[in-house]
Structures are given as structure tokens and as C-alpha cells.
Amino acid sequence: MINKIAFTVILIGTGFKFNFLDVDIKHLNIFIKKFKNNWLNCINFFVQFFIFVGLLTNRYPVYLFKYIGLTNKNSVLTISGLLVAVTLSTIMLISFVFTVTLPKIRGLFQCIVVSTGIMVVYLASFSLHNAIIGGLFGKIPYNLDFSLLSIIFVIIPIVYISLYNCQIKFPNFFKPTNKKYFLTLLPLLAIIFFIDSAIWLHPIATWSVPDISTIIFSLRAGIGEEFIYRIFIMFIFISVLNEHKYGPIYALIVQALLFGLCHLVNIFSGDPVISTIASTIDAFGIGILFGTLYLLTKNIGSVVIIHCLWDLMQSIVTGSGNMSVSGTEGFAITIFVMTICIVYSGYLISKNLTCFKSTNARYL
């Protein structure tokens, strides 16, 4: 009970500072008024995420679910109990989404801090639904993974609400123009994929049939990473670097760098150090290519599909979404892939410089 009271007090003091419509409510300023020090707003943007989750993971409803028959004697959720738990946890997370929006960022250093926070929140969001369901309602049967729901109902809405508050045009999913870039890029993407997956070491007879967890992983990565890195973080840096003529190019490089660094977390899952570094380099090059493609086409839907299919096919071909070749050979492959991605992206940028000027930043 003491923990619950403490979390509630902290949430009231820091949690409700960024109301989604960004309006002034006369009698509720204590809840929504931003801090005078903008650094506190930037830090609070992602700190309250953990406070919110901590407040939700008290186990009192578990006993109610057991009493009304939504869990068995071992506190494992029944099918109906699972449906109720998923629905309630989604509603709780939606309330969080409408509480948290991006604070106004002043300066490059604040931009770096907030972007780092966004990456942390994104990585932590994978377990949001599972943590709340397991903490509040009961044990999840069959080791089901609801991380894709967290991407759809938490990450994407936060991105859209932040774009709305900053008066930025929403990204197009399937814009009918600029198809030429995708058509000319498909053969190159196929070549890069074959090299990246070391397909010569994986004959068709060894390919695996994807299971549900593999499909969820591919969708989660493709949707979540494109919205976080190619839209959210890249926009933040473009807005901060708007005084530079080619600020979007710098933003493109930074988001790819952060996208690559994000893959360093693989080392905590037991991946060898050299393989982790190789996958980081690999992700940097692909991040440059995907970011260039988005800036050229303003079409996030096609980039998301390419990313999802890339991860899915790599899992089918190699049996893993990560590097399939270890050691020096794997490192050489990633350097080669990164070089191809950067060289081709540089060629596209040089041929379409007007798309990479800061004057076009608000139309991402």
C-alpha cells in the first residue's frame, strides 16, 4: 500500500505534464502545467513512463479475477480472462498515451537526451502488455507475446500525437508518387539481402517455416523501428537542425547511428561481442538506406513493408533475425553491406538534393 501511495503522489507531481491537446485547463494546472525548466520536461518525458507502469503493476485485481473465474487455481488466465485482461491493459496504456507527448526541445543536447529516452521507452514497450497483464490479472498462458499490441497502441499513437502537437503533416502510408525509387531499389535490396544473409551458406532445403513468434517479431521490428527512428527521432533532429541548409542529411545520419547503437542490446541476450558489433554496423548502413528512401518518397508504408519482409525472410533463411555468420567473415560482410547502402544512398541524395533541404522538413 505504501508503494502504491508513493507511485500515485509521484505520478500526480510529474506524470500529467503533457496533455495531448496541449490546452490550458483552468482548474487542473497542477496536473498538466509544464515545468518552467525545460530540462525537467525533457527528462520527465520518459521517466514518467516507468512511474506509470509501476503504478499499474500492483496485484490487487488478481484476486478479483480468481474470484469470478477468469483464472484457474494456479492463477493462469482462462481464454475469456485473457481477452478481458488484454482489453483492460490496452485501455490503461491508451490513457498513458494521451498523457505523454513530446516536450518542446531547445538545443541539440536536449535533442540527444530525449532521443535516448525515446529509445529506452521503445525497448521497454515490448513487455508493456505482458507486464501489466501478468502483474495485474494473472499468469499468461502458452507464453503468449503481446509486444505487437504495445507497438500499435502505445508507440504509434505517441508518434502521431507528437506530430500533431508540432503541426507536422502525418506520414503517408502508400503515396502513389515516387514509385520509381522502389522499383529501381528492389533488385539492389535483393542483392544486399542475399549478401547480408550469406545465402550461399543456407541452401533452400535448410530454410525454416516461420512460426507465430517469428512473424510477431518481424512485424514489431518493422513497424516499431520505422516509426521510432525514421519518423520520430529523425523529425526531432530535423526540427532542431532547421537552421542548417541540409539539416535533414545530418538527421538522417544521426537516426541511423542511434538505430545501429540500439542493436548493442543484443549482447545482453548472449550474442558474441564481435557479432553484436557487426550487427550494429549492419543496422547503421540499412538505417541510412531506409531513411533516405523515406525522405525521398515520404512513404512510410512501403518502407515498413520492406523492413518487415527483410526481417521475416532473414529469419526463414538463416533461422535467426541477426547475423548468421560469425567471426571475421561476418564482420567483413557487414562492412560490405554498409558500404553499399551508404554509397547508393549518397547517390540518391546527390540526385535529389531538394528533398533534403531544411525547408522541406515540416512536410515529412
C-alpha positions in Angstrom: 0.0 0.0 0.0 2.9 2.4 0.8 4.4 1.8 -2.7 1.0 2.4 -4.3 0.6 5.7 -2.5 4.1 6.8 -3.3 3.7 6.0 -7.0 0.4 7.9 -7.0 1.9 11.0 -5.5 4.9 10.9 -7.9 2.5 10.4 -10.9 0.4 13.4 -9.9 3.6 15.6 -9.4 5.3 14.5 -12.6 3.1 12.3 -14.7 0.4 14.5 -16.1 2.5 17.3 -17.6 2.0 16.9 -21.3 -1.8 16.8 -22.1 -2.4 15.6 -25.6 -4.2 18.6 -27.0 -1.7 20.9 -25.2 -4.5 23.2 -23.9 -4.8 25.1 -20.6 -7.4 23.7 -18.2 -8.1 26.4 -15.6 -8.6 24.3 -12.5 -6.2 21.4 -13.3 -2.9 23.3 -13.8 -1.3 21.2 -11.1 -1.7 18.2 -13.3 -0.9 19.5 -16.7 1.3 22.6 -16.3 4.7 22.1 -17.8 7.8 22.6 -15.6 9.5 26.0 -16.0 12.8 24.4 -16.5 12.6 22.7 -19.9 15.3 20.1 -18.9 12.8 18.7 -16.4 10.2 18.4 -19.2 12.6 16.5 -21.4 13.7 14.1 -18.6 10.1 13.7 -17.4 9.0 12.7 -20.9 10.4 9.2 -20.4 10.8 8.9 -16.6 7.1 9.0 -16.1 6.8 6.0 -18.4 8.3 3.8 -15.7 6.3 5.5 -13.0 3.1 4.8 -14.9 3.9 1.2 -15.3 4.9 0.9 -11.7 1.6 2.3 -10.6 -0.3 -0.2 -12.8 1.5 -3.4 -11.7 0.0 -3.8 -8.2 -1.6 -7.2 -8.0 -5.0 -6.4 -6.3 -7.2 -7.3 -9.4 -5.6 -10.8 -9.5 -7.8 -11.9 -6.6 -10.9 -10.5 -8.3 -10.2 -12.4 -11.5 -9.8 -15.6 -9.5 -13.0 -15.0 -7.6 -15.1 -14.5 -10.8 -13.5 -17.5 -12.5 -11.3 -15.7 -15.1 -8.2 -17.5 -13.8 -7.7 -21.1 -12.7 -6.5 -22.3 -9.3 -2.9 -21.6 -10.4 -3.7 -18.0 -11.3 -3.3 -18.8 -15.0 -5.8 -16.8 -17.1 -8.5 -18.6 -19.0 -9.3 -17.7 -22.6 -12.1 -15.3 -21.5 -9.9 -13.9 -18.7 -7.1 -13.3 -21.2 -9.4 -11.4 -23.5 -10.6 -9.2 -20.6 -7.1 -8.7 -19.4 -5.8 -7.7 -22.9 -8.7 -5.3 -23.3 -8.2 -3.7 -19.9 -4.4 -3.4 -20.2 -4.8 -1.8 -23.7 -7.3 0.8 -22.2 -4.8 1.6 -19.4 -2.0 2.1 -21.9 -4.1 4.3 -24.1 -4.6 6.6 -21.1 -0.8 6.7 -20.8 -0.5 7.7 -24.5 -2.9 10.6 -24.0 -0.9 11.8 -21.0 2.6 11.8 -22.6 3.6 13.8 -25.6 6.9 15.2 -26.8 8.0 18.3 -24.9 9.4 21.3 -26.9 13.1 20.7 -27.4 15.6 23.6 -27.2 19.1 22.7 -28.3 21.0 19.7 -29.7 21.9 18.3 -26.3 18.3 18.2 -25.2 17.5 16.5 -28.5 20.1 13.8 -27.8 18.7 13.2 -24.3 15.1 13.0 -25.4 16.0 10.7 -28.3 17.9 8.4 -25.9 14.8 8.4 -23.7 12.6 7.5 -26.7 14.9 4.6 -27.5 14.6 3.4 -23.9 10.8 3.7 -23.9 10.7 1.9 -27.2 12.7 -1.1 -26.0 10.8 -1.2 -22.7 7.5 -1.1 -24.5 7.9 -4.6 -25.8 7.0 -6.0 -22.5 4.3 -3.5 -21.6 1.2 -5.6 -22.2 2.7 -8.7 -20.8 4.0 -6.9 -17.6 0.6 -5.3 -16.9 -1.4 -8.5 -17.6 1.0 -10.6 -15.5 1.2 -8.0 -12.8 -2.5 -7.2 -12.5 -4.6 -10.0 -13.7 -2.8 -13.4 -13.7 -0.3 -15.6 -15.4 -0.3 -15.6 -19.2 -0.9 -19.0 -20.8 1.2 -20.6 -23.5 3.9 -17.9 -23.2 1.9 -15.6 -25.5 3.7 -12.4 -26.6 1.7 -9.2 -26.8 4.5 -6.9 -27.8 3.0 -6.1 -31.2 -0.1 -4.7 -29.4 2.2 -2.4 -27.4 3.7 -1.0 -30.6 0.3 -0.5 -32.2 -1.5 1.0 -29.1 1.5 2.9 -27.5 4.4 3.7 -29.8 2.4 4.7 -32.9 -0.1 6.9 -31.1 2.7 8.7 -29.2 4.4 9.4 -32.6 1.2 10.7 -34.1 0.2 12.8 -31.1 3.7 14.4 -31.0 3.5 15.2 -34.8 0.0 16.7 -34.2 1.2 18.9 -31.4 4.1 20.1 -33.5 1.8 20.8 -36.5 3.7 18.3 -38.7 2.0 16.6 -41.6 1.3 12.9 -40.8 3.4 10.4 -42.8 1.8 8.9 -45.9 1.5 5.1 -45.9 1.1 4.4 -49.6 1.7 7.7 -51.5 1.1 7.0 -55.3 4.1 9.1 -56.4 7.8 8.4 -56.5 7.3 4.7 -57.2 10.4 4.7 -59.3 12.7 4.6 -56.3 11.1 1.4 -55.0 11.1 -0.2 -58.4 14.8 0.6 -59.1 15.7 -0.3 -55.5 14.1 -3.7 -55.4 16.9 -5.5 -57.3 19.6 -3.8 -55.1 17.7 -4.7 -51.9 17.6 -8.3 -53.1 21.4 -8.3 -53.7 22.0 -6.7 -50.3 19.7 -9.2 -48.6 21.5 -12.2 -50.2 24.9 -10.8 -49.1 23.7 -9.8 -45.6 22.1 -13.2 -45.0 25.1 -15.1 -46.5 22.6 -17.0 -48.6 25.4 -19.2 -50.1 25.7 -20.9 -46.7 21.9 -21.5 -46.5 20.5 -23.7 -49.3 16.7 -23.7 -49.7 16.5 -27.1 -48.2 17.6 -25.6 -44.8 15.1 -22.8 -44.8 12.6 -22.9 -41.9 8.9 -22.2 -41.8 8.2 -19.1 -39.7 6.1 -19.6 -36.6 3.9 -17.1 -34.9 6.6 -15.6 -32.7 8.8 -15.0 -35.8 6.0 -13.2 -37.6 5.3 -11.1 -34.5 9.0 -10.2 -34.2 9.2 -9.2 -37.8 6.1 -7.0 -37.6 7.1 -5.5 -34.3 10.6 -4.6 -35.6 9.4 -3.4 -39.0 6.6 -1.2 -37.7 8.2 0.0 -34.4 11.7 0.8 -35.7 10.4 2.7 -38.7 8.1 4.9 -36.7 10.6 5.5 -33.9 13.8 6.1 -36.0 12.7 7.1 -39.5 9.8 9.3 -38.3 10.1 10.2 -34.6 13.8 10.6 -33.9 14.7 11.9 -37.4 12.0 14.5 -37.2 13.3 15.7 -33.8 16.8 16.2 -35.1 15.4 17.9 -38.3 13.4 20.4 -36.2 16.5 21.2 -34.1 18.8 21.5 -37.1 16.4 23.5 -39.2 18.9 26.4 -39.4 21.3 24.2 -41.3 20.6 24.1 -45.1 20.9 20.3 -45.2 19.8 19.6 -41.7 17.8 16.5 -42.8 21.0 14.9 -44.0 22.6 15.3 -40.6 19.3 14.0 -39.0 19.4 11.0 -41.4 22.9 10.1 -40.2 22.1 10.5 -36.5 19.0 8.4 -36.6 20.9 5.6 -38.5 23.6 5.9 -35.8 21.1 5.5 -33.0 19.4 2.7 -34.9 22.7 0.9 -35.1 23.6 1.5 -31.4 20.2 0.2 -30.4 21.3 -3.2 -31.6 24.1 -3.3 -29.0 21.5 -4.6 -26.6 21.8 -8.0 -28.3 24.9 -8.5 -26.3 22.7 -8.9 -23.1 20.9 -11.8 -24.8 24.2 -13.7 -25.1 25.4 -12.8 -28.6 29.2 -12.7 -29.0 30.7 -9.2 -28.9 32.1 -9.3 -32.4 28.7 -10.4 -33.8 27.0 -7.6 -31.9 29.3 -5.0 -33.2 28.8 -6.5 -36.7 25.0 -6.3 -36.5 25.4 -2.7 -35.2 27.4 -1.7 -38.3 24.9 -3.6 -40.5 22.0 -1.8 -38.9 23.7 1.6 -39.4 24.0 1.1 -43.2 20.5 -0.2 -43.5 19.2 2.7 -41.4 20.9 5.1 -43.8 19.2 3.4 -46.8 15.7 3.2 -45.3 16.0 6.8 -44.0 17.0 8.0 -47.5 14.1 6.1 -49.0 11.6 7.7 -46.6 12.9 11.2 -47.2 12.7 10.8 -50.9 9.2 9.2 -51.1 7.5 10.5 -47.9 6.0 7.0 -47.9 6.5 5.2 -44.7 4.2 2.3 -45.5 6.4 0.9 -48.2 9.5 1.2 -46.0 7.7 -0.6 -43.2 6.7 -3.5 -45.6 10.3 -3.8 -46.8 11.6 -3.8 -43.3 9.1 -6.4 -42.1 9.8 -8.7 -45.1 13.5 -8.3 -44.6 13.4 -9.5 -41.0 10.9 -12.3 -41.8 12.9 -13.6 -44.8 16.2 -13.4 -42.8 14.6 -15.5 -40.1 13.4 -18.0 -42.7 16.8 -18.2 -44.5 19.1 -18.1 -41.5 16.9 -19.3 -38.7 17.7 -16.0 -36.9 16.9 -12.3 -37.3 20.5 -11.5 -36.5 23.9 -12.2 -38.2 24.2 -15.7 -39.4 28.0 -15.6 -40.0 30.3 -15.0 -37.0 33.9 -14.0 -36.8 35.9 -12.1 -39.3 33.8 -13.3 -42.3 30.6 -11.9 -40.7 32.4 -8.7 -39.9 33.6 -8.3 -43.5 30.0 -9.0 -44.8 28.6 -6.2 -42.6 31.3 -3.7 -43.7 30.5 -4.5 -47.4 26.7 -4.2 -46.8 27.1 -0.9 -45.0 29.3 0.4 -47.8 26.8 -0.5 -50.5 23.9 1.2 -48.5 25.9 4.4 -47.9 27.2 4.7 -51.4 23.8 4.1 -53.0 22.1 6.5 -50.5 24.7 9.1 -51.3 24.0 8.7 -55.0 20.2 9.2 -54.4 20.8 12.2 -52.2 23.1 13.9 -54.8 20.4 13.4 -57.4 17.6 14.8 -55.2 19.1 17.5 -53.0 15.9 19.5 -52.8 14.3 16.7 -50.8 17.0 17.0 -48.2 16.8 20.7 -47.5 15.5 22.0 -44.2 12.8 24.0 -45.9 11.1 20.7 -46.6 11.4 19.4 -43.0 7.8 20.2 -41.9 6.5 18.0 -44.7 8.0 14.7 -43.5 
